[in-house]
Amino acid sequence: MDSLYTHFEGIKRYAGSISWGPLVVLARGATLSVLRQVQEGQLKIVDENDSVTICGQEVPSGDSPHAELKVYKESFWVRMLLFADMVCLHAGLSPSFPPADTAHQGLRRELHARGLARSTNTLANSRLNTSAHYDISNEMFASFLSADMTYSCPIWRSKDDPKHEAESLEHAQRTKLTRFIKNARIQPTDHVLEIGTGWGSLAMAAVLQTGCRVTTITLSKEQKELAEQRIAHANLTDRIEVLLCDYRALPRPKTELGCYDKIVSCEMLEAVGKEFLSTYFECVDKLLKKDGGIAVFQCITIPESVSSPPFLSPKDSPAARDPHEEANRTHPSATTPTRNPPTSSAATSSPAATSRPSRSSSPT
């Protein structure tokens, strides 16, 4: 199976140099070679030419998993080759592959065991995953976001507040951004790293409110382009640098300490993937200064008991779980009580901060 996996990875690397017809043939053959290794249950595949392929048991027993997969477009084979786990998960939205059925879940587990439905949020694929979600149209996102183009959960006034009903989305977003800046205790002399640029609203707010310097990273070309336009329009180009870069590939800043004073990340953790959470926090630990550094995160979270959250795309939010436990496992010292103790969890409505001991920091 290791050699087959290596074969898949090799095909992915060279797919861009192959014309479409041969690529479809290659992808179909490679995909079926894995699916035919299914040992439990049966998967019946009816392709775009109505040819039938039986994978697994020829005659499945009554209690074994079985499903029929209808392929309507030949591009399916290429997508299956490149993004196997995403295709399998989204197939669960089809009536022919219902995710709630125990038998079909068993077949999906079998596909995982065969090595086909594997993680795709690697360094090589994360750019493609991000592009698929964000490089659609800036105009489309602008049609439902507030003018500041903040694409994350706001903090609304309490329902008991007389001004609650009249509050605008933009005001609620400003409240959230200000909470981020205050929780991070950003100072004018700070060099701040933002992981996940969005369209630049947090970076711009941080500079306008504190005068700090911000390096912000994104994997979306369209987000980077519009963010830079907005930053230039606000005359903040000299204070904000937008990089098209994965957090795993970000070099240390060229400063005396080679670290950032503060790190902020607003609803980007969901895109990391559970298997990469420890890598993510290791990168944060490496890039955050050791004396008095503060990192602030806001995340969409769901209970650990929920395995398949409805209406939450696994491609967009593969790690929509509370990352605090993972952070504790990876870096226990990061949550050791200090003069500025961190909060115990991250949530969408209130950015959570993790701080390091600092002689100059004041009590909460």
Backbone torsions as a table, in degrees:
resi	resn	phi	psi	omega
1	MET	NA	-33.2	178.5
2	ASP	-62.0	-40.6	179.9
3	SER	-66.8	-36.1	177.9
4	LEU	-66.4	-41.5	178.0
5	TYR	-61.8	-42.2	177.5
6	THR	-61.7	-38.1	177.5
7	HIS	-61.2	-44.2	178.3
8	PHE	-59.8	-46.7	-178.0
9	GLU	-63.6	-36.7	177.7
10	GLY	-65.0	-40.7	177.8
11	ILE	-62.3	-42.1	-179.7
12	LYS	-59.8	-40.4	-176.4
13	ARG	-67.8	-33.6	-175.3
14	TYR	-102.8	3.4	-175.7
15	ALA	-59.3	-35.0	-176.3
16	GLY	-66.2	-19.1	-177.7
17	SER	-95.9	2.1	-176.3
18	ILE	-107.4	138.7	177.6
19	SER	-67.8	162.6	-167.9
20	TRP	-61.9	-48.6	-176.1
21	GLY	-57.3	-56.1	177.9
22	PRO	-60.8	-32.1	179.9
23	LEU	-65.8	-40.9	178.5
24	VAL	-62.6	-45.1	179.4
25	VAL	-60.7	-44.6	-179.9
26	LEU	-64.3	-43.9	-178.6
27	ALA	-66.1	-41.8	179.7
28	ARG	-62.8	-46.7	-179.0
29	GLY	-63.8	-42.5	-179.8
30	ALA	-66.7	-40.3	-179.7
31	THR	-66.6	-45.9	-179.8
32	LEU	-66.0	-31.1	179.1
33	SER	-63.5	-31.0	176.8
34	VAL	-80.5	-44.4	-177.8
35	LEU	-62.6	-31.4	179.7
36	ARG	-68.7	-12.5	178.5
37	GLN	-84.3	-2.6	176.3
38	VAL	-58.2	129.4	-176.3
39	GLN	-109.6	-27.2	-179.1
40	GLU	-104.5	123.8	177.2
41	GLY	79.1	-166.6	-175.9
42	GLN	-138.1	136.8	171.9
43	LEU	-120.0	116.3	178.5
44	LYS	-97.7	121.9	-177.8
45	ILE	-112.2	122.0	174.3
46	VAL	-110.5	110.8	-172.4
47	ASP	-86.0	-174.9	-173.7
48	GLU	-65.4	-17.0	177.8
49	ASN	-101.8	12.0	179.1
50	ASP	68.1	13.3	172.5
51	SER	-77.9	147.7	-173.7
52	VAL	-113.5	133.9	175.3
53	THR	-124.6	127.7	177.9
54	ILE	-101.8	122.7	177.3
55	CYS	-112.7	133.5	-178.9
56	GLY	94.9	-143.2	-176.4
57	GLN	-73.1	134.3	177.7
58	GLU	-63.7	-41.5	177.3
59	VAL	-128.4	96.3	-177.6
60	PRO	-68.6	147.2	176.4
61	SER	-72.3	166.3	-173.3
62	GLY	-60.4	-33.1	-175.9
63	ASP	-100.9	4.7	-179.5
64	SER	-88.8	153.0	-178.0
65	PRO	-68.0	144.0	177.1
66	HIS	-152.5	146.8	-179.1
67	ALA	-157.1	158.7	175.3
68	GLU	-118.1	131.1	179.8
69	LEU	-114.0	119.0	178.4
70	LYS	-101.3	120.6	179.5
71	VAL	-98.0	121.0	-178.0
72	TYR	-99.1	-27.8	-178.0
73	LYS	-129.9	142.1	-178.6
74	GLU	-66.5	-20.3	177.8
75	SER	-63.7	-18.0	177.7
76	PHE	-55.9	-40.6	-175.2
77	TRP	-66.1	-37.7	178.4
78	VAL	-69.1	-42.5	178.3
79	ARG	-63.7	-38.8	179.4
80	MET	-63.9	-37.4	179.8
81	LEU	-68.2	-41.8	-175.1
82	LEU	-85.2	-37.3	-173.5
83	PHE	-132.6	57.4	-171.4
84	ALA	-55.0	-47.9	-174.7
85	ASP	-68.5	-33.6	179.8
86	MET	-69.6	-39.6	178.8
87	VAL	-64.4	-44.0	179.8
88	CYS	-62.1	-42.6	-178.7
89	LEU	-67.5	-42.3	179.8
90	HIS	-71.9	-23.5	175.0
91	ALA	-62.5	-22.9	177.8
92	GLY	-64.2	-14.9	178.0
93	LEU	-82.1	-8.6	-178.7
94	SER	-90.4	141.2	178.2
95	PRO	-59.0	-24.6	-178.5
96	SER	-79.3	-4.3	-178.2
97	PHE	-146.0	61.2	-172.6
98	PRO	-66.3	126.3	-175.8
99	PRO	-71.0	-20.4	-176.0
100	ALA	-79.4	-16.0	-177.3
101	ASP	-75.9	125.0	-177.8
102	THR	-58.7	-39.3	-179.6
103	ALA	-62.7	-42.2	-178.7
104	HIS	-70.6	-32.7	175.5
105	GLN	-65.6	-35.5	176.7
106	GLY	-64.2	-39.4	177.6
107	LEU	-66.2	-38.7	178.1
108	ARG	-63.5	-39.6	176.1
109	ARG	-61.3	-37.3	178.7
110	GLU	-63.6	-40.0	178.1
111	LEU	-63.6	-38.9	175.7
112	HIS	-62.2	-43.1	-178.6
113	ALA	-64.4	-31.0	179.4
114	ARG	-77.9	-6.9	176.7
115	GLY	89.6	3.5	-178.2
116	LEU	-82.4	-52.3	-178.4
117	ALA	-84.2	80.0	-175.7
118	ARG	-111.4	172.5	179.4
119	SER	-65.6	141.1	179.0
120	THR	-117.7	0.1	-176.0
121	ASN	-89.3	44.4	177.2
122	THR	-77.9	174.2	178.1
123	LEU	-58.8	-35.8	-178.5
124	ALA	-72.6	-32.2	-173.3
125	ASN	-100.9	-16.9	-174.1
126	SER	-61.1	-33.5	178.0
127	ARG	-62.1	-42.2	179.4
128	LEU	-67.4	-41.2	178.5
129	ASN	-61.7	-43.9	179.6
130	THR	-65.2	-43.6	-179.1
131	SER	-62.1	-38.1	-179.2
132	ALA	-62.8	-28.1	-178.0
133	HIS	-94.0	-40.1	-171.0
134	TYR	-104.8	-27.2	-178.7
135	ASP	-87.8	48.0	178.2
136	ILE	-93.4	-59.9	179.3
137	SER	-174.2	121.1	175.1
138	ASN	-61.6	-33.8	179.4
139	GLU	-64.2	-36.5	178.8
140	MET	-63.7	-45.8	179.1
141	PHE	-65.6	-37.8	-180.0
142	ALA	-64.4	-22.9	-177.2
143	SER	-70.6	-21.0	-179.6
144	PHE	-125.1	-6.5	176.1
145	LEU	-90.5	163.0	174.5
146	SER	-72.9	171.7	-172.7
147	ALA	-60.3	-26.1	-179.4
148	ASP	-79.2	-5.4	176.7
149	MET	58.5	46.2	176.0
150	THR	-97.1	117.5	-173.9
151	TYR	-108.1	68.8	178.7
152	SER	-163.8	170.9	-174.6
153	CYS	-66.4	128.7	177.7
154	PRO	-84.0	177.0	172.6
155	ILE	-116.2	110.8	-176.4
156	TRP	-87.9	158.3	172.1
157	ARG	-62.1	153.8	176.0
158	SER	-62.1	146.9	178.1
159	LYS	-62.0	-19.5	177.7
160	ASP	-79.5	-12.5	-179.4
161	ASP	-75.6	128.7	179.8
162	PRO	-58.3	-24.3	-178.2
163	LYS	-91.1	4.3	-175.3
164	HIS	-59.3	-49.1	-174.8
165	GLU	-63.1	-32.1	-175.9
166	ALA	-91.0	-2.5	-175.7
167	GLU	-69.2	136.5	178.9
168	SER	-88.3	160.6	176.5
169	LEU	-61.9	-40.6	-179.0
170	GLU	-61.8	-38.8	178.4
171	HIS	-65.3	-42.9	179.7
172	ALA	-64.5	-35.7	177.0
173	GLN	-68.3	-39.3	177.4
174	ARG	-61.8	-38.1	177.5
175	THR	-60.5	-43.2	179.7
176	LYS	-64.5	-45.7	-178.8
177	LEU	-63.2	-40.8	178.0
178	THR	-64.8	-37.8	177.1
179	ARG	-61.3	-42.4	177.3
180	PHE	-56.8	-49.9	-175.7
181	ILE	-64.3	-41.0	179.2
182	LYS	-69.7	-41.3	179.1
183	ASN	-63.4	-34.6	178.8
184	ALA	-80.4	-11.0	-179.5
185	ARG	51.4	48.9	-177.9
186	ILE	-68.8	131.8	-179.9
187	GLN	-111.5	159.5	-179.6
188	PRO	-56.9	-28.1	-178.0
189	THR	-88.0	-3.0	-175.0
190	ASP	-75.6	144.6	166.6
191	HIS	-105.8	114.6	-172.2
192	VAL	-105.5	136.3	172.0
193	LEU	-102.0	127.9	172.8
194	GLU	-111.1	122.7	178.0
195	ILE	-98.2	105.9	-175.6
196	GLY	102.8	89.2	-172.9
197	THR	-68.7	-36.5	-167.1
198	GLY	63.3	-132.8	176.1
199	TRP	-110.0	23.3	169.1
200	GLY	91.8	5.1	-173.1
201	SER	-66.3	-42.0	-178.6
202	LEU	-68.9	-44.1	178.9
203	ALA	-60.2	-43.4	-179.1
204	MET	-66.5	-42.3	179.7
205	ALA	-64.0	-39.8	-179.5
206	ALA	-62.7	-43.1	-179.3
207	VAL	-69.9	-43.8	-178.9
208	LEU	-65.1	-35.0	-177.9
209	GLN	-85.2	-26.1	-173.4
210	THR	-125.6	-21.4	-175.7
211	GLY	81.3	12.8	-178.9
212	CYS	-72.0	179.7	173.9
213	ARG	-114.5	138.9	-174.4
214	VAL	-127.6	133.0	165.4
215	THR	-109.9	122.8	-175.8
216	THR	-125.6	139.1	-175.0
217	ILE	-120.2	145.7	178.3
218	THR	-146.9	162.1	174.0
219	LEU	-111.2	6.4	-178.8
220	SER	-104.1	120.5	178.2
221	LYS	-64.3	-41.0	-178.0
222	GLU	-68.7	-39.3	176.3
223	GLN	-62.9	-44.0	-179.9
224	LYS	-60.3	-45.5	-177.7
225	GLU	-61.6	-48.7	-178.4
226	LEU	-71.2	-37.6	178.0
227	ALA	-59.8	-43.8	179.7
228	GLU	-65.4	-35.7	176.5
229	GLN	-65.0	-44.0	-179.9
230	ARG	-65.9	-39.6	179.1
231	ILE	-64.6	-42.9	178.9
232	ALA	-64.8	-40.6	179.5
233	HIS	-61.9	-31.4	178.9
234	ALA	-89.2	5.7	179.9
235	ASN	58.2	42.8	-177.9
236	LEU	-117.7	13.1	-176.7
237	THR	-58.9	-32.9	-178.5
238	ASP	-75.8	-9.8	-178.1
239	ARG	-112.3	-15.3	-175.5
240	ILE	-128.9	127.8	175.5
241	GLU	-115.5	126.4	179.2
242	VAL	-105.2	122.8	-178.6
243	LEU	-114.7	138.8	172.0
244	LEU	-89.3	93.3	-168.3
245	CYS	-157.0	140.9	173.1
246	ASP	-78.7	144.2	-178.5
247	TYR	-59.6	-26.8	-179.4
248	ARG	-75.5	-17.8	-177.6
249	ALA	-108.1	4.4	-176.4
250	LEU	-74.9	122.2	178.3
251	PRO	-75.8	163.5	175.6
252	ARG	-65.5	147.4	177.4
253	PRO	-67.2	150.7	-178.8
254	LYS	-84.5	69.1	177.8
255	THR	-122.7	176.0	-178.2
256	GLU	-59.3	-42.5	-178.9
257	LEU	-90.3	-17.5	-178.0
258	GLY	68.4	28.6	-178.7
259	CYS	-140.1	166.0	174.7
260	TYR	-96.3	147.1	178.7
261	ASP	-72.4	-37.9	-179.5
262	LYS	-139.7	151.2	174.6
263	ILE	-130.1	131.1	177.6
264	VAL	-126.9	148.1	179.5
265	SER	-153.9	114.7	-174.6
266	CYS	-107.6	106.9	177.7
267	GLU	53.1	45.7	171.6
268	MET	-108.8	-24.8	-178.2
269	LEU	-56.9	-30.3	-178.9
270	GLU	-61.1	-25.6	-177.7
271	ALA	-89.6	-2.4	-175.5
272	VAL	-73.1	-42.4	-173.6
273	GLY	94.1	133.8	-174.3
274	LYS	-56.0	-38.2	-176.9
275	GLU	-71.6	-12.3	179.9
276	PHE	-110.1	7.0	-179.3
277	LEU	-61.8	-42.6	-179.9
278	SER	-64.3	-38.2	176.9
279	THR	-62.9	-41.3	-179.9
280	TYR	-59.8	-49.6	-177.8
281	PHE	-71.0	-27.5	173.5
282	GLU	-65.3	-39.2	177.3
283	CYS	-65.8	-42.5	177.3
284	VAL	-60.9	-43.5	-179.7
285	ASP	-62.1	-38.6	-178.7
286	LYS	-70.0	-37.0	-172.5
287	LEU	-91.1	-15.0	-178.1
288	LEU	-91.4	134.5	-177.3
289	LYS	-63.0	146.9	-171.3
290	LYS	-75.4	-30.1	-175.7
291	ASP	-104.9	101.0	175.6
292	GLY	83.8	8.4	178.0
293	GLY	-66.8	145.1	179.4
294	ILE	-130.9	132.6	174.9
295	ALA	-117.5	135.5	-178.8
296	VAL	-125.2	131.4	-178.3
297	PHE	-128.0	147.1	168.1
298	GLN	-127.5	131.6	-172.7
299	CYS	-137.1	151.8	165.6
300	ILE	-83.9	126.2	-177.3
301	THR	-125.2	152.6	173.8
302	ILE	-135.6	158.6	179.0
303	PRO	-61.9	144.4	178.4
304	GLU	-60.9	-23.2	-178.2
305	SER	-74.2	-15.5	-178.7
306	VAL	-90.0	115.2	-175.9
307	SER	-92.0	-31.4	-178.4
308	SER	-134.5	80.2	-175.9
309	PRO	-64.6	127.3	178.4
310	PRO	-68.6	150.3	175.9
311	PHE	64.8	13.4	177.0
312	LEU	-120.5	110.6	-174.9
313	SER	-69.7	123.6	178.1
314	PRO	-65.2	-21.5	177.7
315	LYS	-72.7	-39.5	-178.1
316	ASP	-81.3	-34.0	-174.9
317	SER	-135.3	66.4	-178.0
318	PRO	-69.6	-13.9	-176.9
319	ALA	-126.1	39.3	-177.0
320	ALA	-78.6	66.2	178.6
321	ARG	-139.4	162.0	-178.3
322	ASP	-64.9	115.8	-176.5
323	PRO	-82.7	-2.5	-172.5
324	HIS	-61.9	-40.7	-179.9
325	GLU	-63.6	-40.8	178.4
326	GLU	-64.3	-39.6	179.5
327	ALA	-63.9	-39.1	179.1
328	ASN	-65.7	-40.0	-179.8
329	ARG	-67.0	-39.9	-175.7
330	THR	-75.1	-44.2	-175.6
331	HIS	-138.5	78.2	-178.2
332	PRO	-54.3	-32.9	-177.1
333	SER	-66.9	-20.1	-177.2
334	ALA	-67.9	-20.7	-179.9
335	THR	-117.6	18.7	173.8
336	THR	-67.8	131.7	-178.8
337	PRO	-53.9	132.8	179.1
338	THR	-132.8	-172.3	175.9
339	ARG	-66.4	-18.1	175.5
340	ASN	-125.1	74.6	-174.2
341	PRO	-65.9	140.6	177.9
342	PRO	-75.7	161.7	173.6
343	THR	-73.4	167.2	-171.9
344	SER	-90.6	-9.8	-180.0
345	SER	-158.7	164.5	176.3
346	ALA	-107.7	145.7	179.8
347	ALA	-149.9	160.9	-175.7
348	THR	-67.0	-29.8	-173.0
349	SER	-88.7	-10.1	-177.6
350	SER	-150.9	107.7	179.2
351	PRO	-56.1	136.7	-177.6
352	ALA	-107.6	140.2	-176.1
353	ALA	-112.3	142.2	170.3
354	THR	-118.3	123.1	-175.9
355	SER	-118.5	160.6	175.7
356	ARG	-111.7	155.1	-179.1
357	PRO	-57.4	141.1	177.2
358	SER	-146.6	131.9	-179.4
359	ARG	-63.7	-29.3	-174.3
360	SER	-93.2	-5.3	-176.5
361	SER	-80.0	151.4	-177.6
362	SER	-101.9	157.2	-179.6
363	PRO	-63.3	154.8	178.6
364	THR	-65.8	NA	NA
